Amino acid sequence: MGKVYDKLMNCLNCVREKTDFVPKVALVLGSGLGDFAKEIDVVYELSYDQIEGFPVSTVPGHAGKFIFGYVGETPVVCMKGRVHYYEGYDISDVVLPIRLMKLLGAEIFFVTNAAGGVNSSFHAGDLMLIKDHIALFAPNPLIGANEEALGVRFPDMSHVYDMHLQDVIRRIAKENDIYIQEGVYTYLTGPSYESPADIRALKVLGADAVGMSTVPEAIAANHMGMKICGISCISNLAAGMSDSPLCHEEVQQAADEAAPKFQKLVSEVIKQFAYLFS
Ligand code: HPA
């Protein structure tokens, strides 16, 4: 087995020395879901820096810990804080957490993020169901020797975002009067925001939103056979689409304003997932 696999197993052993909790859903909290912990009946919290070799975030405001517990009847492991490729980590480290959560037992990967709106009918504060992604502009996390224990060399990517889970999200949004957009998320490494010409190019390619996370994790989760679903919080219109320049604080503020409906949607959806395991 290679180094990537050995490191993953070390992290797994490290977590298992501390908790035997078995999650069914792995949830990554993006901007706007910082307070999601209050929706969780917490069983155990584990700070990332207690896991030997685990990548720890450098972004201000991104606290780093796993929260194990229940949302309704559904056992979850929740990542409060994630690492991004632009922080300088190896791409294999960026996807280590999702691989670890799968090995802990998670069958569903629920990913959330803040993203810039590329579709001109979107508004800041909208939520967007991720139907597919564009991954053309950044290194693939599966580059290198394939770990057969994790998945196949050439994974199919025809349905990364599970159709059935998408339907659950649509239904729960409707039942709770939460309007959601739908679209394609484009992943760029960042950390600089895009230029207006980048955004015009992405529009031509079929992008509806753009962001700096999610896709490496989705590729690794798909490789391991997880069912995946995702929601973006459209925190701003992308570069050139409004008069104001982009700044991290405003992105954060818009995500915070959308937080109540975002939290409601994510928690109600996860409660529904309990029926998938019974
Ligand atoms: N571009 C890239 N990433 C982002 C944006 C954006 O406009 N907003 C939030 N994350």
Residues whose N, C-alpha, C, O or C-beta is under 5 A from the ligand:
A	BS01	HPA	A114 A115 G116 Y193 V210 G211 M212 S235 A238 V251
